Amino acid sequence: MAFRKVAGLVLAVVLVFSLASAAPARLIALLAPIDRVIMQGFDGTLWRGSASRVLVRVGPGYLHLGAVEWALRPLSLLTFRPRLDLRSRWGRQQVSGELVLRGDSDLSLHELSANLPAEPVRHFLPVVLEGDLSFQFATLHLREGLPYQTDGRLVWRDAAWMSPAGIRPLGSYAVELRQPAGATLAGQVITLSGPVDAAGSLQLSGRDYSVDIVVGDAESLDNQLRQALSLVASPEGGRYRVKLEGQL
């Protein structure tokens, strides 16, 4: 009896490997949540394949990942939690990490590394900003498109403001992000370098977010930058406090 169970398990493993190695790449779309991921231009197999265009729904919009390559771990199909090693490229934007699909609206990313331009920041502020964003996450667990468990860091390097007089350098900044499973996401903002200092905190509870950051001082802020900050911040002893609350 024990031999039959072992033999059956071995046969199941061999079958999974065979199917994954021969099945067409387009079947990967059956594993992804169709309401949050758009994939086009498939090539290769389910085990090792690629898609020429991938978009992932993030909040109210979509994040363009560009061309994506993956390597599926076939044994993960036996646990009904497919694991894929991913790598994507779209212009200056690069993303890599391990993806675990837990359900239609439940996924985890491990050892996530991402580099992309700072354009997404422009959606939250009425000024034109430049620079490069990088993400390093040991864990990023998402449910219903929102963070559920988080351990990582966001860095904004060579941040700059496009003023009417030209590019004004601001500095480089980091946000340390921590979130125990199911708790509120908390972040601490620190300045790494540059002429404009920034420090504060942010929180995300469900879809409700709050930001409280103090920026600059009397010597580091020129008149045009003060005018731009006055659109989103209030003066406070020669500095400006950016305090935002809302819903994603």
Backbone hydrogen bonds, N-H to C=O, Kabsch-Sander energy under -0.5 kcal/mol:
donor,donor_aa,acceptor,acceptor_aa,energy
5,K,1,M,-1.9
6,V,2,A,-2.3
7,A,3,F,-2.9
8,G,4,R,-2.6
9,L,5,K,-2.3
10,V,6,V,-2.6
11,L,7,A,-2.4
12,A,8,G,-2.2
13,V,9,L,-2.3
14,V,10,V,-2.5
15,L,11,L,-2.4
16,V,12,A,-2.4
17,F,13,V,-2.5
18,S,14,V,-2.4
19,L,15,L,-2.7
20,A,16,V,-2.6
21,S,17,F,-2.1
22,A,18,S,-1.3
23,A,19,L,-2.6
25,A,44,G,-1.6
27,L,24,P,-1.7
28,I,25,A,-2.3
29,A,26,R,-1.5
30,L,27,L,-1.5
31,L,28,I,-1.2
32,A,28,I,-1.0
34,I,32,A,-0.5
36,R,33,P,-1.9
37,V,33,P,-1.7
38,I,55,L,-2.8
40,Q,53,R,-2.2
43,D,50,S,-2.1
45,T,48,R,-2.6
46,L,23,A,-2.7
47,W,20,A,-1.9
49,G,70,W,-1.4
50,S,43,D,-2.4
51,A,68,V,-2.4
52,S,40,Q,-0.7
52,S,41,G,-1.5
53,R,40,Q,-1.8
54,V,66,G,-1.0
55,L,38,I,-2.4
56,V,63,L,-2.4
57,R,36,R,-3.4
58,V,61,G,-2.7
61,G,58,V,-1.7
63,L,56,V,-3.5
64,H,62,Y,-0.6
65,L,54,V,-2.7
65,L,63,L,-0.6
66,G,54,V,-1.0
67,A,89,R,-1.8
68,V,51,A,-2.8
69,E,87,R,-3.1
70,W,49,G,-2.4
71,A,85,D,-1.6
72,L,47,W,-3.4
73,R,83,R,-2.6
76,S,73,R,-1.8
77,L,74,P,-1.8
78,L,75,L,-1.3
79,T,76,S,-0.8
80,F,77,L,-0.9
81,R,76,S,-1.7
83,R,73,R,-0.5
84,L,99,L,-2.7
85,D,71,A,-2.3
86,L,84,L,-0.6
86,L,97,G,-3.1
87,R,69,E,-2.0
88,S,95,V,-3.0
89,R,67,A,-2.0
90,W,93,Q,-2.7
93,Q,90,W,-2.1
94,Q,115,N,-2.7
95,V,88,S,-1.8
96,S,113,S,-2.5
97,G,86,L,-1.7
98,E,110,H,-2.5
99,L,84,L,-3.2
100,V,108,S,-2.8
101,L,82,P,-2.4
102,R,100,V,-0.7
102,R,106,D,-2.4
103,G,106,D,-1.4
106,D,103,G,-0.9
107,L,142,L,-2.3
108,S,100,V,-2.4
109,L,140,L,-2.1
110,H,98,E,-2.4
111,E,138,A,-1.2
112,L,137,F,-2.1
113,S,96,S,-2.9
114,A,135,F,-2.0
115,N,94,Q,-2.8
116,L,133,L,-2.7
118,A,131,G,-1.6
121,V,118,A,-1.6
122,R,118,A,-0.6
122,R,119,E,-1.7
123,H,120,P,-1.3
124,F,121,V,-1.8
125,L,121,V,-0.7
129,L,127,V,-0.6
130,E,160,A,-2.9
132,D,157,R,-2.1
133,L,116,L,-3.6
134,S,155,V,-2.4
135,F,114,A,-2.7
136,Q,153,R,-2.4
137,F,112,L,-2.5
138,A,151,D,-2.2
139,T,151,D,-1.4
140,L,109,L,-2.2
141,H,149,Q,-3.1
142,L,107,L,-3.0
142,L,140,L,-0.5
143,R,146,L,-2.8
144,E,105,S,-3.0
146,L,143,R,-2.1
148,Y,141,H,-3.6
149,Q,141,H,-1.4
150,T,179,Q,-1.9
151,D,139,T,-2.2
152,G,177,L,-2.2
153,R,136,Q,-2.2
154,L,175,V,-2.4
155,V,134,S,-2.7
156,W,173,Y,-3.1
157,R,132,D,-2.9
157,R,155,V,-0.6
159,A,171,G,-2.7
160,A,130,E,-1.3
161,W,168,R,-2.7
162,M,128,V,-2.6
163,S,161,W,-1.4
163,S,166,G,-2.2
166,G,163,S,-1.8
168,R,161,W,-2.8
170,L,159,A,-3.0
171,G,159,A,-1.3
172,S,193,S,-2.7
173,Y,156,W,-2.5
174,A,190,I,-2.4
175,V,154,L,-2.9
176,E,188,Q,-2.2
177,L,152,G,-2.6
177,L,175,V,-0.6
178,R,186,A,-2.5
179,Q,150,T,-2.2
182,G,148,Y,-2.5
183,A,180,P,-2.4
185,L,204,L,-2.5
186,A,178,R,-2.5
187,G,202,L,-2.6
188,Q,176,E,-1.8
189,V,200,G,-2.5
190,I,174,A,-2.6
192,L,172,S,-3.0
193,S,172,S,-1.6
196,V,170,L,-2.5
197,D,195,P,-0.6
199,A,214,V,-1.8
200,G,189,V,-1.3
201,S,212,D,-2.5
202,L,187,G,-1.9
203,Q,210,S,-2.4
204,L,185,L,-2.2
205,S,208,D,-3.0
206,G,204,L,-0.5
208,D,205,S,-2.1
209,Y,246,G,-2.6
210,S,203,Q,-2.1
211,V,244,L,-2.8
212,D,201,S,-2.7
213,I,242,V,-2.5
214,V,199,A,-2.9
215,V,240,Y,-3.6
216,G,197,D,-3.6
221,L,217,D,-1.3
222,D,220,S,-0.6
226,R,222,D,-2.3
227,Q,223,N,-2.2
228,A,224,Q,-2.1
229,L,225,L,-2.7
230,S,226,R,-1.9
231,L,228,A,-1.3
232,V,229,L,-1.6
233,A,229,L,-2.3
234,S,241,R,-2.0
236,E,239,R,-3.3
239,R,236,E,-1.2
240,Y,215,V,-2.2
241,R,234,S,-2.8
242,V,213,I,-3.7
242,V,240,Y,-0.6
243,K,232,V,-0.6
243,K,241,R,-0.7
244,L,211,V,-2.0
246,G,209,Y,-1.9
248,L,207,R,-2.4
